[in-house]
Amino acid sequence: MDEARNAFVTIEQDGPVALLGLNRPEKRNAISDRFVEAIAEAVATVEKTAKAGVIFGHGPHFCAGLDLAEHSEKTPIEGIEGSRRWHEVFRTIERGRIPWVSALHGAVVGGGLELAASTHIRVAEATAFFALPEGQRGIFVGGGGAVRVARLMGAARMTDLMLSGRVIDAATAERWNVVQYVVGEGEALEKAKQIAKAAAGNAPLSNYAVIHALSRIQDMSAEDGLFVESLMASFTQTSPEAKERLRAFLEKRAGKVALARDGGDDGR
């Protein structure tokens, strides 16, 4: 499978951070079934060695979505099975072992936006544009967008994109909570690596709690969520690594957190 994976995805290691590059630029990184399997294998490989990961796109676009030429010939059951496979693979990103940051530029459209939504932090260049053109194609989102994208921007805004064919820019995506950072052209990957390296320096148990507990707590009632929060707080702060990090802080052996100056940067 390595040879097939390498035809679609590149993997590089930058210290504790793995860089997963979507590598089908001649198709604007459109996702086919084989592409999905390549992503699945790459994520599984990365999680064995890295403490955080970055997903980016080779070429002028992050990902233009579904490979429509392949999917137009599927039967209904094949369509269901394909959609469920996307769900399974993207779930390994959202709820895997390590935090993921996506570096976005050019087209972040359809399935590309669904893939980005499965990452934990999204960094967009000013060149990035976002759309869900499924309505104009006579189809519906199938890669988890009805859940993940709708939770980011809200169902009303997602409805607008799908019904109207509206395309939004990076600044609007930030206002809509689709992305957390907007940077200049050519800067997204470096910023994503910076964020991933910061996350890689956290206690692994804390990272695991953040990427697994927060999204689940959003599905709970307030009282249930507060109870789970208490459990996670106790579980993490009583771990050996947390105790050592807290001692280092109290004994002034650990650096202080830099205070943000403008609300958009941590000062590092």
N, C-alpha and C positions, 0 to 999 in steps of 0.2 A: 504493500500500500504506500510505502515511502515515495516511490517514483510517481505515483498518481497524485499524492499530496503535494509534492514539489512542483507539479505542473500548475497548481492553483494557489499555493500558499508558501510563503517564505518564513523561516524562523531564524531569528538572531538572538543572541544573548548579550545583554549589556549589564554586567554585574548581576544583581539580583532580579533584574527585569528582563522579561522575554518580549521580543517584538515580533508580532504575527502580522505579516503583510499579505493582503489580498492581492493576488498576482495574476489577474486576467485583464490587463489594461485595454487590450484590443476589443473587449466586450464591455468596457466600462465597469469591470468587476461584477457583472451580472451573475447571480447565483443560480447554478444548476444543481441537480441532485448530486453529481460527483463533487461539485464544489462544497456542498454541505458536508459530505463525508470527509473531505480534506480538512475542513475547519474542525470537525469533530476529532479527527486524529491529531491535528496540531494542538488543540486545546489540551487533550489528554497528555501529550508529550510535554508540553510546557509546564503543566501542573506538577510534574515530577521533579523539576529542577528550580523553577522560578518562585519568587515570593510575591510577584505582581506581574501583570501583563499589559501590553499595549496592542491594540488592533488598529491598523492603518491601511490605506489603499495605495498600491503602486499606480503610477500614471496620473492623469489629470482629475480622477474622480475617486471618491471613497468607494461607493457602490451604487449602481443605478437600479438595483432591485432584482426582481425575478427574471430569469432567462425565459422569456415568453415563448420563444421558438420551441423549447423543450416541453413546456407545460401545456401548450395549446392542444396537444394530442392526447392528453391523459383522460382516462375514464373517471367517473365520479369517485369510485373507491380508491383509485390510484391517487386522485387529488387529496382525498382525506388522509391516506397513508403518508403522502409526501408532506402535507401540512403538519401532521403529528411528528414526523421526523425532524422538521425544522424546530418544532416546540422542544423536542427532546435535546437537540444539539444546543440551541440557544439557552436552554435551562442550565446546561453544564457551565456556561459562562456566568450567568446571573447568580447561580447558587452552587458554585464549585468551591474549590479550596482557596483560591486567591482572588484579590481584587483586580478588576480590569478597567482600563481607561481607553477610550476610543479617540483617535485623532482624525477629524473630519475635514474634508475639503471637496470642492466640486459637488457632484451629485450625491446627495444622501436621500435616496428616493425609494419608496415602496419597501421591499425587503431589506434594502440597505439601511433605512431608518429603523426597521424592526431589529436588525442586527445591532445597530448602535444603541438602541434602547435596552438591550440585554446587558450592556456594560454598566459599570457602576458610576463612572464619571465620564462626561463627554466634553471634548475640547473642539471647537470649530474655528476654522479660518474664516476670514471675512468673505472668501470666495465660495463658501459652502452655501448650498440651497437645498431646501427640504420640501418634499411633496409626497402625497399618497394618491397616485393617479389611478388606483384600482377601479374607481367608479367609471372613469372614461374608457377603461379596458373591458368593462362588463364583468369584472370579477370582484373579489373581496379580499381583504388582508388575510394571510394565512400563516404568517411567521411569528405570531404572538402580538401583533400590533394592537388588536382589539383590547388587550389587557395592558401591555407595557406602555405603548405609545399613548393610549387614552389616559393612563394614570399620570403620565408626565404632563401632557398639555391640557387634559380634560376632554371629556367626550364631546362637548359642544364644538370645540375647536377642531377636533379630529373629524367630526361630521362635516364641518365646513370644508376642510381640505379634500375629503373624499367626494363630496357632492359637487363642489365648484371647480375642482382641479387647480385650486389656488397653490401657488408656489411661494414659500416664505424664505427670507434671507436669514443670515446668521444672527443678526441683531434681534429680529423678531423671535427666532428660536430661543434665544436667551431669555427674552421677556416671557415667553410661554413655558419656561422651565424645561425645554427639550435639551438644551446644553447648559453647562455651568460656566464655561469660559469661552470668550471670543478673542482671537488673536489675529495678528497680521498674516498676510499671505506667506506661506512657507514656514510658519512658526508652530503649527499645531503639533507636529510630532515631537519637537523638542519640549514643548510645554507638557505634553502627555507623559513623556519620559520623566520629567521633573516630578510630576505628581505621583507617578507610579513608584519612583524611587523613594519618595517620602512615605508612601503607604507600605512599601517593602520593609521600611525600618520600624514599623509598628510591631507590637507583639502579635504573633500569628493568631492566637486565640481571640484577641480583640478584633482583628480584621475579620475573622470567621463570624464572630457575633454580629458585627456591623452588616456584613453582606447577607447574612441569613436571617437575623432577627428583625431588622427594621422593616423590611418589606412585608414580612408576615404580621408584624404588629399592626400595620396599616389595615389589615383585613379583619382585625379583632375589634370587639367593643372596647371602649376606653378602659373599663375596669380590667378586662382580660389582658389588654396591652400593658397596663401598668404592672400587673402581676408578673408577666413574662419579663418586663424590663427589670424588675427586682431580682428575678432569678438569674438573668444574664449578668447583671451588675455584680451580684455576689459570686457567681461562678468565675467571672474573669478576674475580679480584684483579689481573689484568694488563691490564684494560681501562683506557682513559684516564680515565674517570670515577672508577673505583676508586682509581687512583693519586692523583688530585687530592683525593679525600675522605680518603685515608690521610695525605697531606701536611698537609691542613688539621687533622687530628686531632693529628699529631705536632708541628705548629707551634702547637698550642693555639688554632687558629682555629675549631674545631668544638666544640659543646657535648658534655658528657659524658652518658652514658646514666644516667638516674635508676635507683637500685636499688629493687627492689620491697620494700615493707615487710611485706606480709601474704601474699605469694604470689598475690594475685588482682588486683593493679593495678600499673601501671608508675610510678605516682607523678606522672604528668603531669596 
